[in-house]
Structure formats: C-alpha cells, structure tokens
Amino acid sequence: MAVRPGLWPAILGIVLAAWLRGSGAQQSATVASPVPGASPDLLPHFLVEPEDVYIVKNKPVLLVCKAVPATQIFFKCNGEWVRQVDHVTERSTDGSSGLPTMEVRINVSRQQVEKVFGLEEYWCQCVAWSSSGTTKSQKAYIRIAYLRKNFEQEPLAKEVSLEQGIVLPCRPPEGIPPAEVEWLRNEDLVDPSLDPNVYITREHSLVVRQARLADTANYTCVAKNIVARRRSASAAVIVYVNGGWSTWTEWSVCSASCGRGWQKRSRSCTNPAPLNGGAFCEGQNVQKTACATLCPVDGSWGSWSKWSACGLDCTHWRSRECSDPAPRNGGEECRGADLDTRNCTSDLCLHTASGPEDVALYIGLVAVAVCLILLLLVLILIYCRKKEGLDSDVADSSILTSGFQPVSIKPNKADNPHLLTIQPDLSTTTTTYQGSLCPRQDGPSPKFQLSNGHLLSPLGGGRHTLHHSSPTSEAEDFVSRLSTQNYFRTLPRGTSNMAYGTFNFLGGRLMIPNTASQSLGLATDAFPSLPVFLHLRLPLAGCQTLLSPIVSCGPPGVLLTRPVILAMDHCGEPSPDSWSLHLKKQSCEGSWEDVLHLGEESPSHLYYCQLEAGACYVFTEQLGRFALVGEALSVAATKRLKLLLFAPVACTSLEYNIRVYCLHDTHDALKEVLQLEKQLGGQLIQEPRVLHFKDSYHSLRLSIHDVPSSLWKSKVLVSYQEIPFYHIWNGTQQHLHCTFTLERVNPSTSDLACKVWVWQVEGDGQSFNINFNITKDTRFAELLALESEGGVPALVGPSAFKIPFLIRQKIITSLDPPCSRGADWRTLAQKLHLDSHLSFFASKPSPTAMLLNLWEARHFPNGNLGQLAAAVAGLGQPDAGLFTVSEAEC
C-alpha cells in the first residue's frame, strides 16, 4: 500500500507519541515494542549499537546505529530527540533476507555534554522502527576525559640498609578514565615480571622485598590515561651498607727475641666495607699485648763414657750426650760426633778361626731362608689359582638352594640406604655392543663399537676385573688411560670422589667410596664388558635450585640394552604443591637439559625417577651427567640443612673457635666438610641436627649465648651473625659456616658451657647446649669415624645382589604373564608400594625384573628377604616350587 508523501510526518508523530507513552523508565539494553497482530520476526534488531566513549579535549565523538529491518532510526540523548538534520542516514538492503537495512550516525560535541555536566551523566540511545514495531538500543554514555596535574601522594626519598624492605607509595591524580601507573628507575621502566624482587601493589605502591646495592637509584611514579601523562617528583633511594670488621690477623712475632717485648694484631673494616654512607666499624683496628720470649740456651757435651770391650773386629767405642746443658728455647745443638770408635791392638783382640760350630750355624740359616722362599712361592701360586677360579664359579650353588638365602657380602656401610642394583642374567650371552658416544672433538667416526671385551684392556671370555680407588696409583693409572679418549677429557682428574669398575653381562654395583648415597646398579646383559665410573662435584649452570649432588657415570652417551638404576640422595622435602622437580642431564655440547619432569612421566620416556623422602632412584638407559633440581612453587617449599658444630682438638692458645656449618642434608656435602675438618684438626662437639629452610627470602641467623664471663670472653662484636638467603638457596655455595671466637680468661680453663642458636627469620630453628671439656671430651668422635668408613666400591656378579639368581628367574617367569586373578607383577608392585607409575614398568620387556631391580636398589644391603618372599607368596601363585631350587638346577 502506498502512502502519500504528505502523510509521513503525521504517521511518524503518532508512532513517536505512542513510543514515548509506552517507554516508561529508561533502559540500557535493547528493548522491542511489537505492534499488536504483527509478526515478532520482523521487529528491528540492531547490528551495531552505540557504545560508551570519552571526549578527548574538544574532539566530537561519533555514535553509530545499524538495524534490520528498519524503516526509520532516530537518536535520543538525555531524554530529548536529536534533530533530524543532525542524523547521517544510509539505507541498504540485506543481501541474504532482502529486508531493508538502515545505518544512522550522529556527532556529539563537548558543548553538548558540558550542558549537563555535574548534574547527571550524558547518554544517547537510538530507536529503530519497522512495520512490526519499534526497538530501543542500549544506552551509550559519553564522558569528558581528563587527568589532573597534581598527584594525591608522591614517593619520598629514602635511605635503607642492605636487604631491608623498601615501600614507595604513589597515589595518581584524579582522572577519567582512571589513570594507569608505572614506575621508572633512573628513567628505565620497572618490570616486576623480569625482577621477582620487585612488585607493585593495587594501591600503586612500589615494593622492593630486599634492598640490593643495584636498587640505589631515582624512582619516578608515572600516571597516564588517554588524555595526558603525568610524572611525579623523583625520589632518591640510597641503599647503604654498614661496615663490619674482618677477623683478627695472627699475632705478630714478639718484638724482643730474648726477654720482654710486645706483639700486635690488626683487623680491617672490610667485612663488608661501608658503602653509600653506611656507618664505619666501631672499635679499635689494632690490638697490642705484652709478650715474653725465653732466651735460647745452646747445648754442651757431657763427659765421655768409658771405652767398651774390644770387639771381634778389633775396635772399641765410647759415647757422650748433649746434656750439659741440653739445648732449649731454640738454642743450638752440640757440634761434633756423639760416638767415638778406635782400633784396639791389645791382648783383648784375639783372632780366632771359625770352628765347626760357626759353619753349622751358617748352613742352618741358609736352609731356613730357602724354606721360607719356597713357602712364599706356594702361597702365591695358591692365591693365583683361587683368583682364576673366582670368575668361573660366579653362580655358587650354595646360595641357590631352597628359599631366599642371603648372600654374604661386605657392603660399604651397614646402614647404606642407596645403592644401584642390576641382577645377572646367565641365560643370555651378548657378546657385541654398538652405541653412539657424545663426540667431544671433531673426528671421522662418531660411532663407538665394543666387541667381546673391555674398552681399555681385553679380558678372557666370561671373566671380570674389579677396580677400586685404592691404592691411589691404580686410580691415577685408570684416569690417565681414560684421558686418552676424547669423550673422557671433560671429566676432572681427581680420584677422591671417583669409583670405577669393569663389568660384563653378570651386572653389578658401583659405589662412591665414603659416600653412602651415590651408587650405580648395572643391569645384566646391558653391555658385554665395559668400564663404568661415577664422579661427583661438577659445576651446574642455571637458575634452579640444586637438590642433589651432580653425579656423572660413563662413558657418557652410551646407550645400554637395559636400564641401570642411579641412586642419589637429595635435600628437598618433596611436595607437589610446593615443588616443581626436574631431572637434568648434560648434553654433549655441555648445556643442561630437562629430561624428566617428575609427576608428568609417560611410558615413552627414556627416564623414570622413583622419588622418596631422602633419595631418588633414576632408571636410565643412557650414561651421562645427572642432577635433581627444583623450582619453588610457594613459600612452603623447604630444603633440609644439616647443622654441624666443630672445634679444635687441641687448644694451644687462649683463643678457641667454634665453627657452625650449614650444609645441604646430603652425604656428599657432609663428606666434604669432614675431610676439610680433618685437615684443620677439628672435632665434632655436638650431634648433628636438621633444620628446615623455607623459600621465604629470609636469611639464616646464628648467635652464641650464656657464655660464663668469669671463664670465657666472647670476641663476637655483634648480637648475631647472618648467612644471606641466596647463599643457601642457590645450592652452589660450599662449606657455608660462621665462626664464634672465645677467649679464655685463664690458660688453665678447660670446661666450656654455652648455647648456640641457629634459626631462619620467621622459620625453623635449632638450639645446641654445649657442655664439655675442650681437652678430654671426644664423645662425638665415633660419628666422624662412622662417616669416614671405607668399603669396596664395586661388586660384580651374584655377590652384588641379595635375591638368588634362579629364584629371581622363577619369580619373573611366574609374574610377568597377565593373570585373570590378579596374581601378577601389578599386585607385587602394590605390595611393595611401587605402583605410582605402573605404565613405565609395563612398557619394559620384563616388568617384574624392573620391580626386583628397584627393590634391590632401595634395600641393599639390609633388605629383608623374608618380607619379599612373603609378599611374593601372598600373590597366590599355584606353582609350589616357586621358591625352591633343586641341586640339579644349580
């Protein structure tokens, strides 16, 4: 139906009046008002609605509406219709539906908004018409953007001491939209994501957790929005360091070489030196004391003794002593001989011929010497034959009789909890190995082949050679031979932290001497005959926290046919909520790579780690350099520190030093300190204790208290000593300790009673009550003796394992096949509490063999075979002969 052009204004006015009467309260969302009897599908719906905008300075803003189907669209701002001439309209037809489409735009100026500024917010809304009714768009608010010039609060200059917290407040100027805040340090942007020591609060304050010297700078707070950018006045922050005295030098030599004189000692204000206006050390830097030196007395000869009787050689002698007086206090010794010999030709010298008795004596002596030589040759021959038969009798039938019979071995330590285990497999006779080694230098052939023998010195078929690090000459010879190979040149040449041995298909164990936790288990048939070594203390690069010693086993890069188990101790308190633990391995190029993220293992991984409270057991088919590192996820992440107190065994001066060591709780760190203290002549004066050190950025403090002032005087000038948090947490600092120096009031004083406190700020702490005699008390010397016990570093063949070989083979044959009643290796894993990652064991050719190898590593040498036998027997296997071995089978 056509409508005459003159009727459009009247129709539009009627529709607008009806819309105004029904609009009621203003709404911010799209609202449709259908005409009675019309189709709701033909109501206008907005393709584009007006949005909130800001007016910057005097630039007008543009509002746009677009709807379909629409015959008319008008804007309404703050309850008033916008004039038609202010609308810019574009009409089109929707290509898919054929419905009319309309787009309308208007400009809103700053003057329009300022008319209502302060009374209410300025808003605009558009209304679309169609033949079926009307639809309202959402409201769009138009605001005038601004930013005041003056900050509500500006940062102030500060002077703080090292490691003290810094808070710089900043409240930006008022503005619309609200200003964003950023901080500048010497005109460089401060990015908390790049510096974990810095963060910005919700109130825009800049917080430095622990002040560093590098934090000395001018800090500026910057506020900005779409209108402007404001800078606060710069605040100068100075991080100062108060000076601290170094330790006293040794007393100088007495000024008088004979009689009364004086001697002095000095110290410097360099521990640390004062910086940035820090206070200088208080007290004297030089001390003097009187001394008396005893005058030297030169020695003088006493009188000669009487001449001796004339001997068979016609001589006699006399002697004298340097005792009239004896030399003392550095005096010179007597000059001349203390023995005088002369010929005697008197009647006392009788030249008689040897009689028959002398001839018989000489013959008897010669006969005895010949007998002793023959006896020695027989013993050497017997020893050589026994040694040759040792290898051929590896599978001794005496240990393979009925039941689980324990093997008689001599382990490194009776309480050794961490060993590496690999069982022998006599059913296989692999004779050739081929694998790739990490190329250390350019060469024509990157492959390395082994065929029927040793890497360095060939052996006969079926025999094995065992080396260990004592005597030293053999270790040095072994290292020198290894150094001729390119892939061994990166290893240190020391032998104190090294063990090595030659192993064949029988498998075995390799253990670091005097270290209870580092060991390597060598699987049977992993290689035909190959020297293997372990090594400790290699440098580690990276930002993560080191939790274990760095252990190398080699030759590096060798791929084995079966996994070996590497046992390492660690000092972390494992918790999935506190730690993210990674096993790292050094690549051929020397960089460290994450080869395993604990907790996210998959059956396809070449590595698996069984993590326990104090140790981890790593399954690997490739030798190399490994370390366990952790990254703290929260402040609850904790490392165990071992606290040890040492003092001199003998005190020859008035001063007495107590050294407090704070080490990672690993046998490797303990071993190094024991070796160091042995060289220094120290003794343990208290039983070691464990302190749990948290990732809280707080340092470790040490102090000494209750020193009896009538007997001792403390020479510590501060109330406590402190070890910075990062020195302990990064895991690379060695031999961390503090020394407390006491001075006896009387040289005869020998009893000492005091307390030593060690604590982390807002964390765990330990207290030592010291009460002993410094000259007689050696009650804790046994602990040092137990830690320094040595043992055989390498065990080869059945002597390295507790489970007899034939019984082990029967268990594997019985439990490897799946069983419908559940009596297979999975149930055994549950009974042994090794079911945390069954998919790894299932991916191996023999899951039961892997379980038994891990059991050996965890329980060597004190594992209870009776408990293991009970666990296997409880599976309900029908084979009654599972735990017995006949004499014929042996």
Backbone hydrogen bonds, N-H to C=O, Kabsch-Sander energy under -0.5 kcal/mol:
donor,donor_aa,acceptor,acceptor_aa,energy
7,L,4,R,-1.7
8,W,5,P,-1.1
11,I,7,L,-2.3
12,L,8,W,-2.8
13,G,9,P,-2.2
14,I,10,A,-2.1
15,V,11,I,-2.3
16,L,12,L,-2.4
17,A,13,G,-2.3
18,A,14,I,-2.3
19,W,15,V,-2.1
20,L,16,L,-2.5
21,R,17,A,-2.2
22,G,18,A,-1.5
23,S,19,W,-1.0
24,G,20,L,-0.6
31,V,136,K,-1.6
33,S,134,T,-4.2
35,V,132,S,-3.6
38,A,35,V,-2.6
42,L,39,S,-1.4
43,L,40,P,-1.5
45,H,68,V,-1.9
47,L,66,K,-3.0
48,V,66,K,-2.0
53,V,141,Y,-1.9
55,I,143,R,-3.2
56,V,54,Y,-0.7
57,K,55,I,-0.6
57,K,145,A,-0.5
59,K,56,V,-1.9
61,V,108,V,-2.3
63,L,106,I,-2.6
65,C,104,V,-2.7
66,K,48,V,-2.3
67,A,102,M,-2.2
68,V,45,H,-1.9
70,A,100,P,-1.3
71,T,129,W,-3.2
72,Q,129,W,-1.0
74,F,127,V,-2.2
76,K,125,Q,-3.5
77,C,80,E,-2.7
78,N,123,W,-1.7
80,E,77,C,-1.9
82,V,75,F,-2.5
86,D,83,R,-1.1
87,H,84,Q,-1.4
88,V,105,R,-2.1
89,T,87,H,-0.6
90,E,103,E,-2.7
92,S,101,T,-2.8
94,D,99,L,-3.2
98,G,94,D,-2.1
101,T,92,S,-3.7
102,M,67,A,-2.2
103,E,90,E,-2.7
104,V,65,C,-2.9
105,R,88,V,-1.8
106,I,63,L,-2.0
108,V,61,V,-2.6
113,V,109,S,-1.4
114,E,110,R,-2.5
115,K,111,Q,-1.1
116,V,113,V,-1.1
119,L,116,V,-1.7
120,E,116,V,-1.6
122,Y,142,I,-0.6
124,C,140,A,-2.1
125,Q,76,K,-2.5
127,V,74,F,-3.1
128,A,135,T,-2.8
129,W,72,Q,-3.0
130,S,133,G,-2.1
132,S,42,L,-0.5
133,G,130,S,-1.0
134,T,33,S,-2.2
135,T,128,A,-2.1
136,K,31,V,-4.1
137,S,126,C,-2.4
139,K,28,S,-0.7
140,A,124,C,-2.6
142,I,122,Y,-2.8
143,R,53,V,-2.0
143,R,141,Y,-0.6
145,A,55,I,-2.2
145,A,143,R,-0.6
146,Y,176,I,-2.0
148,R,174,E,-3.1
152,E,171,R,-1.3
153,Q,171,R,-1.7
158,K,236,A,-1.9
160,V,238,I,-2.3
162,L,240,Y,-1.3
163,E,211,A,-2.8
164,Q,161,S,-1.8
166,I,208,V,-2.4
168,L,206,L,-3.0
171,R,153,Q,-2.4
176,I,146,Y,-2.0
180,E,224,K,-3.1
182,E,222,V,-2.4
184,L,220,T,-2.5
185,R,188,D,-3.5
186,N,184,L,-0.6
186,N,218,N,-3.0
188,D,185,R,-1.6
190,V,183,W,-2.5
191,D,189,L,-0.6
194,L,191,D,-1.8
195,D,191,D,-0.9
198,V,195,D,-1.9
199,Y,207,V,-2.1
201,T,205,S,-2.4
204,H,201,T,-1.7
206,L,168,L,-2.6
207,V,199,Y,-2.7
208,V,166,I,-2.7
209,R,197,N,-2.6
209,R,207,V,-0.6
211,A,164,Q,-2.1
215,D,212,R,-1.6
216,T,213,L,-1.5
217,A,215,D,-0.7
217,A,237,V,-1.3
219,Y,217,A,-0.5
219,Y,235,A,-2.8
220,T,184,L,-2.2
222,V,182,E,-3.1
223,A,230,R,-2.6
224,K,180,E,-2.1
225,N,228,A,-2.2
230,R,223,A,-3.6
232,S,221,C,-2.7
235,A,219,Y,-3.0
236,A,234,S,-0.5
237,V,217,A,-2.9
237,V,235,A,-0.5
238,I,158,K,-2.4
238,I,236,A,-0.5
239,V,237,V,-0.5
240,Y,160,V,-2.6
240,Y,238,I,-0.7
241,V,275,L,-2.0
243,G,279,A,-3.4
244,G,272,P,-2.5
246,S,268,S,-2.4
249,T,266,S,-2.4
252,S,264,K,-2.6
255,S,262,W,-2.2
257,S,255,S,-0.5
259,G,293,T,-3.2
261,G,291,C,-3.3
263,Q,289,T,-2.5
265,R,287,Q,-2.0
267,R,285,N,-2.2
270,T,268,S,-1.9
271,N,244,G,-3.1
271,N,272,P,-1.0
273,A,270,T,-0.7
275,L,241,V,-1.8
278,G,275,L,-1.3
287,Q,265,R,-2.5
289,T,263,Q,-2.4
291,C,261,G,-2.3
293,T,259,G,-3.2
294,L,292,A,-0.5
297,V,328,R,-2.6
299,G,332,E,-3.1
300,S,325,P,-2.3
302,G,321,E,-2.8
305,S,319,S,-2.6
308,S,317,W,-2.6
311,G,315,T,-2.7
314,C,311,G,-1.8
316,H,342,R,-2.4
318,R,340,D,-2.0
320,R,338,D,-1.8
323,S,321,E,-1.6
324,D,300,S,-2.7
324,D,325,P,-1.0
326,A,323,S,-0.7
328,R,297,V,-1.8
331,G,328,R,-1.1
340,D,318,R,-2.8
342,R,316,H,-2.7
344,C,314,C,-2.7
349,C,346,S,-1.3
350,L,348,L,-0.8
352,T,350,L,-0.9
359,V,355,G,-1.3
360,A,356,P,-1.9
361,L,357,E,-1.9
362,Y,358,D,-2.2
363,I,359,V,-2.1
364,G,360,A,-2.3
365,L,361,L,-2.1
366,V,362,Y,-2.0
367,A,363,I,-2.1
368,V,364,G,-2.2
369,A,365,L,-2.0
370,V,366,V,-2.2
371,C,367,A,-2.2
372,L,368,V,-2.2
373,I,369,A,-2.1
374,L,370,V,-2.2
375,L,371,C,-2.4
376,L,372,L,-2.1
377,L,373,I,-2.1
378,V,374,L,-2.0
379,L,375,L,-2.2
380,I,376,L,-2.2
381,L,377,L,-2.1
382,I,378,V,-2.4
383,Y,379,L,-2.3
384,C,380,I,-2.3
385,R,381,L,-2.1
386,K,382,I,-2.2
387,K,383,Y,-2.3
388,E,384,C,-2.0
389,G,385,R,-1.8
390,L,386,K,-0.8
390,L,387,K,-0.6
391,D,387,K,-0.6
392,S,388,E,-0.6
393,D,389,G,-1.2
394,V,391,D,-1.0
396,D,394,V,-1.6
399,I,396,D,-1.5
400,L,397,S,-1.0
403,G,883,F,-2.3
405,Q,403,G,-1.0
409,I,407,V,-0.9
416,N,413,K,-1.2
418,H,516,A,-0.9
419,L,417,P,-0.5
419,L,857,A,-1.6
425,D,505,F,-0.9
428,T,425,D,-1.1
433,Y,450,L,-2.5
435,G,448,F,-1.9
437,L,446,P,-0.9
438,C,556,P,-1.0
440,R,438,C,-0.5
448,F,435,G,-1.5
450,L,433,Y,-2.8
452,N,431,T,-2.5
463,R,460,G,-1.5
474,E,471,P,-0.6
475,A,471,P,-1.4
476,E,472,T,-2.8
477,D,473,S,-2.2
478,F,474,E,-2.4
479,V,475,A,-2.6
480,S,476,E,-2.4
481,R,477,D,-1.9
482,L,478,F,-2.2
483,S,479,V,-2.1
484,T,481,R,-1.0
485,Q,482,L,-2.0
488,F,485,Q,-1.4
489,R,486,N,-1.3
491,L,488,F,-1.5
498,M,495,T,-1.2
499,A,534,L,-1.1
501,G,532,V,-1.7
502,T,465,T,-1.2
503,F,530,L,-1.6
505,F,528,P,-0.6
507,G,504,N,-1.9
508,G,522,L,-1.5
509,R,795,L,-2.9
510,L,520,L,-2.1
511,M,793,P,-3.8
512,I,518,Q,-1.9
515,T,512,I,-1.6
519,S,517,S,-0.7
519,S,567,A,-1.6
520,L,510,L,-2.8
521,G,565,I,-2.7
522,L,508,G,-2.7
523,A,521,G,-0.6
524,T,423,Q,-1.2
525,D,505,F,-0.7
526,A,523,A,-1.5
530,L,503,F,-2.4
532,V,501,G,-2.5
533,F,554,G,-0.9
534,L,499,A,-1.9
535,H,552,S,-1.5
536,L,497,N,-0.8
545,T,630,G,-2.1
546,L,730,N,-0.8
547,L,628,L,-2.5
548,S,628,L,-1.0
551,V,549,P,-0.7
551,V,626,F,-2.0
552,S,535,H,-2.6
553,C,624,G,-2.8
554,G,533,F,-1.3
557,G,623,L,-2.5
558,V,555,P,-1.3
560,L,558,V,-0.6
560,L,621,E,-3.4
561,T,526,A,-1.4
564,V,620,T,-2.9
565,I,521,G,-1.1
566,L,564,V,-0.5
566,L,618,V,-2.8
567,A,519,S,-2.4
567,A,565,I,-0.6
568,M,566,L,-0.5
568,M,616,C,-2.4
570,H,614,G,-1.7
571,C,547,L,-2.1
573,E,638,T,-2.0
578,S,575,S,-1.2
579,W,575,S,-2.6
580,S,631,E,-1.6
581,L,579,W,-0.5
582,H,629,V,-2.7
583,L,596,L,-3.0
584,K,582,H,-0.6
584,K,627,A,-3.0
585,K,593,E,-2.4
586,Q,625,R,-1.9
587,S,591,S,-3.4
590,G,587,S,-1.3
593,E,585,K,-2.5
595,V,583,L,-2.4
595,V,593,E,-0.7
596,L,583,L,-1.2
598,L,581,L,-1.6
598,L,596,L,-0.7
600,E,597,H,-2.3
605,H,602,S,-2.2
608,Y,619,F,-1.4
610,Q,617,Y,-2.7
611,L,609,C,-0.8
612,E,615,A,-2.7
616,C,568,M,-3.0
617,Y,610,Q,-2.0
618,V,566,L,-2.8
618,V,616,C,-0.5
619,F,608,Y,-3.4
619,F,617,Y,-0.6
620,T,564,V,-2.2
620,T,618,V,-0.5
621,E,606,L,-0.5
623,L,558,V,-1.7
626,F,551,V,-3.1
627,A,584,K,-1.7
629,V,582,H,-2.5
629,V,627,A,-0.6
630,G,545,T,-2.5
631,E,580,S,-1.8
633,L,578,S,-3.3
634,S,578,S,-0.8
637,A,634,S,-1.6
639,K,693,F,-2.5
640,R,571,C,-3.7
641,L,691,L,-2.9
642,K,663,L,-3.0
643,L,641,L,-0.6
643,L,689,R,-3.4
644,L,661,Y,-1.7
646,F,659,R,-2.7
647,A,683,Q,-2.0
649,V,681,G,-2.3
652,T,650,A,-0.6
656,Y,742,L,-2.9
658,I,740,F,-2.6
659,R,646,F,-2.8
659,R,657,N,-0.6
660,V,658,I,-0.5
660,V,738,C,-2.9
661,Y,644,L,-2.8
661,Y,659,R,-0.6
662,C,736,L,-2.6
663,L,642,K,-2.5
663,L,661,Y,-0.5
665,D,640,R,-2.1
666,T,664,H,-2.8
670,L,666,T,-2.0
671,K,667,H,-2.5
672,E,668,D,-1.8
673,V,669,A,-1.8
674,L,670,L,-2.3
675,Q,671,K,-2.2
676,L,672,E,-2.2
677,E,673,V,-3.0
678,K,674,L,-1.8
679,Q,675,Q,-1.5
680,L,676,L,-1.8
681,G,677,E,-1.0
682,G,677,E,-3.0
683,Q,647,A,-3.0
685,I,645,L,-2.1
686,Q,645,L,-0.7
689,R,643,L,-1.7
691,L,641,L,-2.6
693,F,639,K,-3.2
693,F,691,L,-0.7
694,K,692,H,-0.5
695,D,637,A,-1.8
696,S,694,K,-1.8
700,L,723,I,-2.4
701,R,759,W,-3.2
702,L,721,Q,-2.7
703,S,757,W,-2.2
705,H,755,K,-2.9
711,L,708,P,-1.2
712,W,708,P,-3.0
713,K,743,E,-2.1
715,K,741,T,-2.6
717,L,715,K,-0.5
721,Q,702,L,-3.4
723,I,700,L,-3.0
728,I,724,P,-1.0
728,I,725,F,-0.7
729,W,725,F,-2.7
730,N,726,Y,-1.9
731,G,728,I,-0.7
733,Q,727,H,-0.6
738,C,660,V,-1.8
740,F,658,I,-2.7
741,T,739,T,-0.6
742,L,656,Y,-2.9
742,L,740,F,-0.5
743,E,713,K,-2.0
744,R,654,L,-2.6
745,V,711,L,-2.7
746,N,711,L,-0.5
749,T,746,N,-2.1
752,L,772,F,-2.5
754,C,770,I,-2.1
755,K,705,H,-2.4
756,V,768,F,-2.2
757,W,703,S,-2.6
758,V,766,Q,-2.7
759,W,701,R,-2.4
760,Q,764,D,-2.7
761,V,699,S,-1.7
763,G,760,Q,-2.2
764,D,692,H,-0.7
766,Q,758,V,-3.2
768,F,756,V,-2.8
770,I,754,C,-2.7
770,I,768,F,-0.8
771,N,769,N,-0.5
772,F,752,L,-2.1
774,I,750,S,-3.0
774,I,772,F,-0.6
777,D,773,N,-2.0
781,A,778,T,-1.5
783,L,780,F,-0.5
784,L,780,F,-0.9
785,A,781,A,-1.9
786,L,782,E,-2.3
787,E,783,L,-1.7
788,S,784,L,-1.6
789,E,786,L,-0.8
795,L,509,R,-2.4
797,G,507,G,-2.1
799,S,796,V,-0.7
800,A,797,G,-2.2
801,F,798,P,-1.9
808,R,804,P,-2.3
809,Q,805,F,-2.3
810,K,806,L,-1.9
811,I,807,I,-2.3
812,I,808,R,-2.4
813,T,809,Q,-2.5
814,S,810,K,-1.9
815,L,811,I,-2.4
816,D,812,I,-2.1
822,G,819,C,-1.6
824,D,822,G,-1.8
825,W,815,L,-1.8
827,T,824,D,-0.6
828,L,824,D,-1.5
829,A,825,W,-2.3
830,Q,826,R,-1.8
831,K,827,T,-2.2
832,L,828,L,-1.9
833,H,830,Q,-1.1
834,L,829,A,-3.2
838,L,835,D,-0.6
840,F,837,H,-1.0
841,F,837,H,-0.9
842,A,838,L,-2.6
843,S,839,S,-1.1
843,S,840,F,-0.5
844,K,841,F,-1.5
850,M,846,S,-1.5
851,L,847,P,-2.2
852,L,848,T,-2.6
853,N,849,A,-2.3
854,L,850,M,-2.2
855,W,851,L,-2.3
856,E,852,L,-2.3
857,A,853,N,-2.2
858,R,854,L,-2.2
859,H,855,W,-1.8
860,F,856,E,-1.3
863,G,859,H,-1.4
865,L,863,G,-0.9
868,L,864,N,-1.7
869,A,865,L,-2.8
870,A,866,G,-2.3
871,A,867,Q,-2.3
872,V,868,L,-2.4
873,A,869,A,-2.8
874,G,870,A,-2.0
875,L,872,V,-1.4
876,G,873,A,-1.5
880,A,878,P,-0.8
882,L,879,D,-1.1
884,T,881,G,-1.0
890,C,886,S,-1.3
